[in-house]
């Protein structure tokens, strides 16, 4: 099938955008106040939870965007 862009471009963009999206999502999640759900002096646990959630959300977001572009690339 004829494609406009090579598949390697999508792989590289998926990797780069994953790190960029994870950083932005981590910064955005830090605005949420979850201190009432944790004990006092548990900042490391909150930060670890935010890192895990931002990695998961970053992967899902980037996968959805890049998959959309891959689908559009395969249409033409």
C-alpha positions in Angstrom: 0.0 0.0 0.0 1.2 3.5 -0.8 2.1 5.6 2.3 3.1 9.2 2.4 5.5 9.0 5.4 7.8 6.2 6.4 6.8 4.1 9.4 10.1 4.9 11.2 9.0 8.6 11.5 6.0 7.5 13.5 8.2 5.4 15.8 10.7 8.2 16.5 7.9 10.7 17.0 6.1 8.3 19.4 9.3 8.1 21.5 10.1 11.8 21.6 6.5 12.9 22.2 6.2 10.3 25.0 8.9 12.1 27.0 7.6 15.5 26.3 4.0 14.6 27.1 4.9 12.9 30.3 6.8 16.0 31.5 3.8 18.3 30.8 1.3 15.9 32.3 3.5 15.5 35.4 3.6 19.3 35.8 -0.1 19.5 35.3 -0.9 16.8 37.8 1.2 18.5 40.5 -1.5 21.2 40.6 -3.9 18.7 42.2 -4.0 18.8 46.0 -4.0 15.3 47.3 -2.5 16.0 50.6 -5.7 15.1 52.4 -5.6 11.5 51.1 -2.0 10.9 52.4 -0.3 11.1 55.7 1.9 14.0 56.6 5.5 13.9 55.3 4.6 11.6 52.5 5.8 13.8 49.7 7.9 11.1 48.1 4.9 8.8 47.9 2.8 11.5 46.3 5.6 12.3 43.8 6.0 8.6 42.9 2.3 8.3 42.4 2.3 11.4 40.1 5.2 10.0 38.1 3.5 6.7 37.5 0.2 8.3 36.5 2.0 10.8 34.2 3.8 8.0 32.5 0.6 6.0 31.9 -1.3 9.1 30.7 1.6 10.2 28.6 1.7 6.9 26.8 -2.0 6.8 26.2 -2.1 10.4 24.9 0.8 9.9 22.6 -0.4 6.5 21.4 -3.8 8.0 20.5 -2.3 11.0 18.6 0.3 9.0 16.7 -2.1 6.2 15.9 -4.5 8.8 14.4 -1.7 10.1 12.2 -0.7 6.6 11.2 -4.3 5.9 10.2 -4.4 9.1 8.2 -1.1 8.2 6.5 -2.5 4.8 5.5 -5.6 6.3 3.9 -3.6 8.1 1.2 
